[in-house]
């Protein structure tokens, strides 16, 4: 892989040199204890919200396996355990608040979710850029990061004197702390509060997401998750979208989530009038980018950064995602679905969106074209630098050997090999 003079090389991925602030955070987290039992985590969420109705009780079996998987990851350091424990408490608090809102306003369930545009594709395959680009179109409703973390406001918690939602402020503070601790993350996947995020957080409220695979090594949960009947969980997602839409418009959603690749038929069943855009990129580029980013994050959340284990897990995980995509892609209705090749998207961003809009029956108005162009102007590629990803130098893997594992994918889709 050729490098430019201004490429960022992370030279300590496997043997990270921690800064004083990172060591201090890990040490402080080690002074606390974290109970991953169902009773303890649900009690924490009840205490945090003052609510106790979690809705349908079937989530508890999934929750037990989810929490057990996190607790079993003995590679997490104290800070890693603290972060996933806080994550679990937040997820359950969000579930409690959604149920309370629905109980108070049952008319929410009459909200129509009509003709959403849904992006499904591997992480690091252009899905984030595509989602954020379409979200610049003010006719569409999307999910900013700050809202995805706390979708339902706490009762009585309105905007502060500066007019900002307290949830936004909390997200901003966390973002600034993360950038201070992990400055290179902005060059890989910048996620300020206004960044448009995935509905993965909403699915996780029903304990039906692969999200924690990004935070810990959880093979027990992965295997359980892959055996779920996702149709019911997409119905939960619809309910969460109804609540968010009831609180504020517009009323046509643009969404995206990589895990949808594993559940395309169920997604299309629950959202039958959706337009689904499936992105495609060389899996080797996806893998080297993904595991480099995860390895960089692991320095603060894991005892040791095991590059071999990380690469093996995510090569297999990407293979599972793409095998499901190849298996199910033709089950999507041709008139409501479109394939997006990464190299074509990078060559013509706006033209790609125009093609999706044509499938979705949405006109590319002059105003929308202007909004998309403005987004491109304010968010150039490499805005915070460009990290150099090198599978051979950093992970000891031959890209050609890894690519052979995906022959089945290249045979199905005309994906361009990246060198």
N, C-alpha and C positions, 0 to 999 in steps of 0.2 A: 504494500500500500504506500503510495507516494505521499510525502508530507510537504506542507507549505512551511515557509520560514516562521509563520506566526502560529503554527499548530501547537496545541497544549499537549505535552506528553506527561502522563502520570507514571512516574518511574518507581513508585513504592507501593503498587497495588497489592502484592502478596506479602510484603513486609512493611506495613505502613509506619511512618514516623509521625506519631501523634503530637499535636500541639498542646500547650499547657491547658488551654480551655477545654479541650477534648478529654484529657486525662482527668481534669477536675470534675467534669460532668459524670464520667464513669464512676469515679470514686464516690461522689455524692449519692448516686443511684444505688451504690452498694450498701449504703447505710439504711436503706428501706427494705421492706419485705413485700412480696407480691403473691397473693393467694389466687390461683387460677381455677378454683372450684366454681361451679355454676352458682351455688348459693352466695359465695363471696362477691362475685362480679355483678350478679343481679342486684344484690343488696347495695352495692356501691352506686349503681345506676339509679336505684330507687331513692337513695339518700341525696343524690345529686339533683334529681328532678322534683322530688316530692310526689311522684306518681308511682303507681304499682300495677297498672294493667298493661301487660305486654301484648295483649291480643291473643290470637290463636296460639294454643300451647304447644303445637307440634314443633316449634322452633327449639325447644329445650333439648331434645335428643341431638339435633345438629350442633347446638351450642356446646354440649358436653364434649363432643368429639373435637370441635374447633378449639376449645380451651385446652383440652388434653394435648392436642397436637402442639400448641404453643408451649405448654409446660414441658413437653418432652424434648424440646430443642435445647440440649445442654450446651450448644455452641454459642447461645446468646450470652453476652456479658450483662452485668447489672443494668446498664443503660438500655440495652436491647430489651430486657425483660420489662423494664419500666415503661418503655415506649409501647410495646404491644399490649401491656395491661391497660394503659391509658386508652389505647385504641379500642379495646374491647368495651371499656366502660362508656366511651363516647358512642359507639355503635348502639349499645343497648339503651342509652339515654335517648338517642334519636328515635328508636323504636317506640319507647314510652310516650314521647311527645307527639309522634304521629297518631298513635291510638287515641290519645287524649283529644287531639284536634278533631279527629273523625267523630268521636263521641259527641263533642260539642257542636259540630257542624256536619251532620249526616248528609246535607245537600252536596257536599264535596264529591260524593260518589256519583253524582249526576253530571259531573264535568266530562265533556267528551274529549277524548284524546284522538284527534283526527290527523291522518296522513303525516305521521312523523317521518323525518329523514334520519335514518340510522346508519352509522358507519361501523362496519365490522372489519377488523384486520389485525394483524400482529402488532404488538407494541413495537415502536421504532420503525414503522412502515409508512409513515406519513399521516397516520390517523389523527394525531394531535393537531398538526398544521391544517389538515382538511377541516376538522371540526371547528377550530378557532376562526378559520377563514369564513366558513359559512355562518358562524355565529356573529360575524360583523354585520350581517344582514339583519337590520332591526325589525324585520317582519317575523323573525323566527325567535322562539324561546329556547334558551340554552341554560346550562347549569354552571355558573361560575364556581371556582374552587371553594371560596369562602362559604357559599351556600351548600355545596355538597357535603362539607364537613359537619354543618349544623343546619339541616334543611328546615327544621321547624323552630321558630324562635321561642324562647322561654316566655311564659306569660308575663306581661307587664314590662318586657324589655324592648323599649323602642329606641329610635335613633338618639345618639348623644347630641350635645350642643353643637357639634360640628356637622350634624346631619348624617353621620356615618352609622351604619348598623353595627351594634356591638360585636356581632359575629364576624363582620369584616375586620374589625379592629383586632380581635383575638387572632384571626388568621394572619393578619399583617405582622403582628408581633412574633408569631411563631415562624413566619417566613423569614423575617429579618434575623431571628436567632439562628435559623438553619443556615442562612447564607454566611453568617459570621463564623459558624462552626465548619461549614462545608462549602467554601466559596466556588469550587469548580462545578458544583451541581447546576449552576445557572447556565453553564456552557453546554450541559448535556440535556437537561430537561427543566427549564425554568418554570416555576409554578407560583407566581405571585397570586394574591387573592382574586384578582379579576381574570386570571387564566381560566379558560373554559375547560371543565373537567368531565370525567366519565360518570355515568350513572352507576358505576361499580359500587359507589358508596351507598346508594339506595338499595341495591340488591343485597349488600352486606347486612343491612338492617334486618333482613329475613334470614340471615346466616346462609347465604346461597351465592357465594362469590369466591373467586380465586385470589382475592386481594391479599390475603395474608401470606401467600406464597412469595410476595415481594418483600415481606418483612422478616420472614423466618423460614427455616427448613421444616416443612410440615407435610411429609409424605402421607401420613395417616389421613389428614384432612383432604389432601388432593384426591386420594383414592375414593373417599366418601363423596366428595363433591362431584366427581365424574360419574357417580351412580345415581345422582339426584334426578327427579322428574322436574325439569326446569320450567315447564309450562305454568305450574302453580306459582312459582317464584316470579315469573314475568307478570303474572296477575298482580302480585304484590307491588312490583315495580310500577305497573299502571296506576295502582292506588296512590303510591307516593307521588307520581307525576300529577295526578289529579289534584292532590293537596297543594303542590307547589304552583300549579297553574291557577288554582282558585285564589291563591294569595296574590299573584301578579301574572300578567300576560307578557307577551303575546300568547296565542293559543295553538301555534303550530311548532312542534318541537324539532330540534336538531340534536341528535344524541350520538354517542359512540362508546364502544367498549370492546377490547380485544377478546374477552371471554365469550362474546357472542358467536365467535367462529365455531365453538363447540356445540352450539345450540341453535343453529339457523332455522330448522323446521319449527321448533317450539316458538322462537321469536316471531316468525311469520304467522303462526297460528294465533298468537295473542294480539299481535298488531297487524291484522290482515291487510290494511290499507297503507302500510308503511312502504317507503322506498328504501331499499337496503343497498348501500354501496360497500362492496367488498374490496379492500385494498390488498395489493400483492407486491412483495419485495423479495429480493434475494435473501433467503433465510440466513446465510452466513453473515451478511451485513447486520441483520436484525440481532443475531446472537452476539456478535462481537460488541455491538453497541450496548446491548442489554446487560451482559455480564460485566463489562467495564464499569458501567454506572452502578450496578449492584455491588461490585467489589469495592468501589470507592466509598459507598455508603456503609459497607460492612465494617470498615475500620473503627467506627464509633459504636457499633451495636453487637459485634461478635468478639469472642475471646481471641480467635485467630481467623485470618482470611484465608480460606482454603480454596484456591483458584481452581484446582482440579474438580473438587466437589461441585463448586458453583457452575462450572462449564458443563459438567456431565448432567446436572439437574436440568439446566435450561435448554440444552440441546434436545434432551428427551421431551421437555415440556413443549417446546416449539414444534417438535415432530408430532406430538399428540394434537395440538391445535390445528396444524395444517392437514393432518390425516382426516380430522373431522370435517374440515372445510372441503377437501376433495370429495369426501363421501357424500356430503349434503348440499353442495353448491347448486346442483341442478334441481333441487327440490324447491328452490325459490322461484316464484313466478317471474318469467322473463320480462314481462311488461312492467315489473316493479323492482327490478334489481339491475345492478350494473357492476362490472369489474373495473377497478382502478389500478393501472400499472404504475408503479412508483416512478419509473423513469419518464413516463409520459406526463404524470402529475407535476414533477419537478420542472419539466420543460414548458408547461402551460397551466399554471395554477388556476387562473380564472376560467380558462376554457374547460378544465376538468369540472369545476363547479357548475358551469353552464350545462354540461352534459348531464350531470345529476339532476339539475333543475328540470331539464326536459323530461326525464323519466318521471319526476315527481309532479309534473304539471304546474310548475311554478315559473312564472316569467322572470327573466333576468332584467329587471327594470333599470332605468338609468340611475335611479337612486341606489339600488342595490349594487350595481357595478361600481359606483363611486365609493360606496362604503367598503367594498372588498378591496378596491385599489388603495384606499386610505390605510386599511389594515396592513396591507403588504408594505406600504411605505414606512409605517411606524414599527414594523417587526421584520427587519431584514434578516436573512439567514446569517448565522454566525454573529449575532448581535453582541454576545458576551464571549466571543472567541470560539474556536473549534477544537474539540478534543480529538486527538489522533487515536483511532482504535486499531489495534494490531493483534490479531488472533495468534499469530505465530510467536511474536516477540513477547507478548504478555502472558499467554496461556499455553504456549508450546504445542499448538494445534495447527495442522496443515489445513488451510481453508478448503483446498480441493477435496481432502478426505472427508471433512465435515459436510461439504456440499453433496457428496455422493449419497448421503443418507436421505437426501430430499429429491432424488431422481423422480419419485412418484409425483412430486409437486410441479417440477419443471415440465414433466410430460403433460400435465393437465392445463397449465397456464403459461402463457408466453412471457415469463418473467426474465428480465435482463440480468445476466450475471454481472456482479460488480467486482472490480479488482482493486 
